Amino acid sequence: MLGGIHLGYNIQRGAMVYGLEGDLSFMRFKDSLTDAPSSNTENLSTRVNMLASVRARLGIAVNRGLFYSTGGIAIPRVKSSIYNSGDQGHYRFNKIGGVLGVGYEWAATNQWRWRMEALHYVFNEKKDISNLHSGNPGEAYRLKNATTIRLGISRYFSY
């Protein structure tokens, strides 16, 4: 589960809708892995606290609905901790990645919208963990890509 806020601006020309959005999502996702191939026990724990994005949006309005695609930059806030027989290290993943998605928005009233969207976050950041790993020199830990499915409510303001 995640929760957050989003802000944006849209322009409609006929059935085409163009826009720019930003969002900030908060979560408490944790995962850990323990590997004990020898006497050196290794433990890796990862905690995702936040995902943010700034995206362009292009859609087609049909009656009270809007089918749209979106894409832009994504910013994660991830902290990983690696422990290896008493040695430990902390790594933060804050590199900008990309995000692509599709969605549908339905106008319940002139001011309120329901939305559902799927976003795929792409990250390409690696951290060298060979100093804490009993195995291969140059081994790296990679921040994995993520997909979210979100439901939301939006309040529209007209000018």
N, C-alpha and C positions, 0 to 999 in steps of 0.2 A: 504494500500500500504506500502511496505517496500522496501528498497534498501540496497545494501551492496556489500561486496567483498568475494571471496573465493580463497583459495590456496590449492593445493594438490599435491600428488605424486602418480602415478600409474605405475604398472608393468603388462605387458601382457605376458602370457604363453599360447600359442595356442589361444583358444577362451576365456579363463578365464582372468579376469582383477581384480587385487587386488590393493587397494589404501588406502590412508589416506588423509582426508580433514579437513580443518578448515574454518569456515565462521563467518562473523560478519555482522549482519543485523541491520539496524537502522530504526526506525519508530516513529510515533507520535500518538500512539493509546491512546485515552482517553475514560473513561466511568465513569458515576456517577449514584448514586442511592440515593433517598431521602425517608425516612420512617418517618411518623408522626403518630405513634399509640396513642400518648397522647400529653401532653403539651411539651414533650421533642422531638424536631425534630432532627433526625439523618441524616447526610449526609456522604456518602462514595464516594470518587473519587479515581480513579486509573489511573496511567499513565505508559505505557510500552514504554521505550526508546530504548531498545536494546535486541537482542537475539544473543547469540554466541554458536557455537558448535564445537566440535572436534569429528570426526567420522571415522570409518573404512568403506570401501566400497568394495563390492564384486559384480562382474558383469559378464555377458556373452556377448561377441561381436558377432554380426550378421551383416555381410557386413559392412556398414558404421555406424551402430547403436550399442548402448550399453544399455542393460537392466541391472539395478543394484538395489541392496538393500543396505541400509546404517544404521548404528547405532552407538551411542556413548553418550557423555556427553553434556549437554546443560547448559548454564549459562544465566539467565535472569537479566535484570536491570529494576526493577519495583518499583514505589513509590506509596504508598497509603496514603491518608489523611482521617481521620475520625473526624467529628465534631458532638458534642452532646451538645446542649444548652450552648454554650460558651466554653466547654472543647474541646480540639483538640489534636490529636496525629498523628505522621507521622511514617510510617513503610516502611522499604526497604526490598524487597525480592531479595536476591542475592544468595540464596542457589543453589548448583549444582543439576540439574535434569538429565533426560535422554531424548534421541531423537531417534526415529526410522523412517525410510522412504523408499520409492521406487522412482525410476526415470528412465528416458530414455534420452540418449544423442546421438546426431546425428552429424557426422563429415561432416561439409560443405566443408572444405578443410583439408589439413594435419595439419594446425595450428589452425583453428577455429572450435569450437563446439557450437551447440545449445543444451540446456538442459531444461527439465521440471521435477520437482520433487515435491513430497508431503512429508512433514515432520510432525510428530506428537510429540510434546514436552510434557513430563510428569514431573510435579512438585509435590512435596509432602511437601510443607512448609506451616505452619500455624502460625499466630500471635494472641496472646491473646489480645482481645479488651474489656474484661469485665470491665476494669477500665473506659472506655468511653461509655459503653452501659447501657441503663436503664433497661435492661432485665436480662438475665441469667448470673450468675457468671461462669467464665471459658469459655465464648463464644469466638470462634476463627474465624478469617477471613482467608480463604484459597486461595492460589494462584491457579487459575484454569489451567488445561491443555489447550494446544492450538494446532491447526493444520494450517499449511501454505501450499499453493501451489505456487511454484516459477518457473519463467521463467528466463533463464540466458544465457549468452554468455561466453565462456571460450576460452582463448588463450593458446595453448599447446606449450611447448618448448621441443625439443628432444635433447638427449645427445648421 
